[in-house]
Amino acid sequence: MKIKMSNKAKKQFNRLNEPELSRIAEAIEKLKFEPPEGDIIKLTDEINKYRMRTGDYRIIYEKKTDDIILIQRIGRRGQAYKE
């Protein structure tokens, strides 16, 4: 499984402080498993879009193909869903 990040997600990831950065990086690695591990829910009214909960943070991602995942946004729970 290959994981890619949008430019927006890269900026959000790089702004995190060390404890959150490590925790989010570990959570992203769990997306490589089949099926992905973690607190994951499919977003309603969206095709192939999911959210992964990691503490107060949410990772919004989309399954592009069977072997590519695109992380679109990373943020605190209230901010992650806003575009």
N, C-alpha and C positions, 0 to 999 in steps of 0.2 A: 504494500500500500504506500503510495507516494502522497505526501502532504505539502501543499503549497499555501502561501499566504498572500492575500491582496496587499496592495501598498498601504491601505488604511490599517489593516490588521498588523502589519510590520511596525508601523509608527506607534500603534497602541501597545504592542508587545514591548517595544524598546523603551517606552516611558514608565514601565512598571518598576517598582523598587525590588530589591533582592528577594525577600521572602515570597512575594507574589510571583515574581519572574520564575523562580524555581518550581513553584507549585503548578503554574500554568504550563511550563515546559513539560513537566511530567504528565500532565493531563493530555497534552497534545500527542505525546508519544503513545498513549493508550488508544488513540484513534486508529493506530496502525493494526490493531488486532481485529480479527474477524470472528464474531461481531465485536464492535468497539466496546471498550469497558468504560464504566463511569455512569454518572447520572445524566442520561441522554434522553431527550424527548423530541419527537418530530414536531416541527412548527405547523400549526394549523393553516390551511389555505395556501401552503407553500409546497412546491414539488421538490423533493430531495433536499429540503433545508431542515437542519436540526440545531438544537442548542445543547451544550454541555455545561453543567453547573459545576463550578469549582469554588467553594466557599461563597464569597460575595460576588465573584466574577462569573461572567457568562462567555462562552466561546460559541459564536454563531458560525456554522459551517454548512457547506453544500457538497453533496456527493456528486461530482461531475460524471465519473464513470465508475466501474467496479474497482478500479485501482487508483483513482485520483480523488483527493479531498481538498477543497478550497476553503480555507478559513477566511471568512469575510470580516468579522468584527470580534474584538475582545474588549470587554468593559465591565464595569460594575453593573449590578443587576438592573438598575433603572435606566442606565445609559446605553447598554448594549443593543437594545431593540430599536433605538432611534437611528435613523439614517442620516 
